């Protein structure tokens, strides 16, 4: 999928105001990338496909009852900040918190949120140091192997919380490894931006 096609697809699924916020986000990302490594440099020419639309697809899996969302290792804000922009329009009661230990990246996230006028929590600390968050949704992208994500996530899930994890071509190996230590129900959704990538929707996560 070309970046222009991804941009057009995203434009067609959100309001004009939301799309303008996302355009501002993309502009700020390009500017800050010159001094902070927010995303892989090779993806800068495909921001709308590799980052914006790739993150936006998580919104299709948000339970209607969800009130809190925790995004781990947010980096440049993917997927959490993109979802926060969209949720401001479609899920105004959904509270989203981004966790990013790198102080410079956290500063970037705060500035983007400020310029877009988005209310989002940003925690500049290590995941291991977080108090239990009891989140209805926990997400992560390109952060750690699935077995580690399960360990990071379990203390922060609400009783019926779900995980939304984006994974690449080796997801099946990661899933088999994780399932040796963790019980879970996992739905596998092919990514809309990459046929070799998936979105794992995990429910009932608990240690084996």
MOTAFEN-V678714 format. One record per helix or strand. SS is the DSSP state (H for helix, E for strand). FROM is the first residue (numbers start at 1). LEN is the number of residues. If there is no record, write none. Layout:
((SS | FROM | LEN) (SS | FROM | LEN))
This chain:
((H | 3 | 11) (H | 16 | 17) (H | 41 | 21) (E | 68 | 5) (H | 80 | 11) (E | 95 | 5) (H | 103 | 14) (E | 121 | 3) (H | 127 | 3) (E | 135 | 7) (H | 146 | 9) (E | 157 | 11) (H | 171 | 9) (E | 182 | 9) (E | 198 | 10))
